[in-house]
Amino acid sequence: MKSGLEEYKGKKVFIARYDHMTPEEVKSEVDAVKKYVASAPEKIALVMVDATGTLVSPEVLNQFKEVSSHVSGKITAKTAILGMSGPRKVFLEIVSKFTQNKTVPFDDRQAAMDWLVS
C-alpha cells in the first residue's frame, strides 16, 4: 500500500496515494485503503488524496466513489485533493457528494498540507 499516515506540523494526516496509477493499480490501492481505514482504531481527521497524473476514467471514478462512501464515516474533518484542476474538478464534486467532510482541491502539496493542519 502506497497510502498511509504522515505527521505534519504535529498532526497526523492520512495520505491516499493514487498518483500516476493505472486503473488496475487504483483498484488495488482502493482495496488496501478500505481495509486500512476499516481497521483503524480511531477516526481519521485529516486526509489528502493525491490523484496527480492519474487518468480519471469511469472505472477509476467508480473506484474513488466506492472508497469515498466506504470511509466517509471514519473521516471527520477535512480532505484536500491534489491533481484535480480544470475539468477534473468534476471528480471533486462527485466525491464531495459521498463524504460528509469539507473537501477542497489543490494544485500544490505544501498548500494542501498547510490548509489541512490550519
Protein Blocks (a to p, Z undefined) as FASTA:
>chain_A
ZZdcddeehiacddddfehiafklmmmmmmmmmmmmmmpmbdcfbdcddfehiacdfklm
mmmmmmmmmmmmmpckbccdehiahjllmmmmmmmmmpcbdcdddfbfklmmmmmmZZ
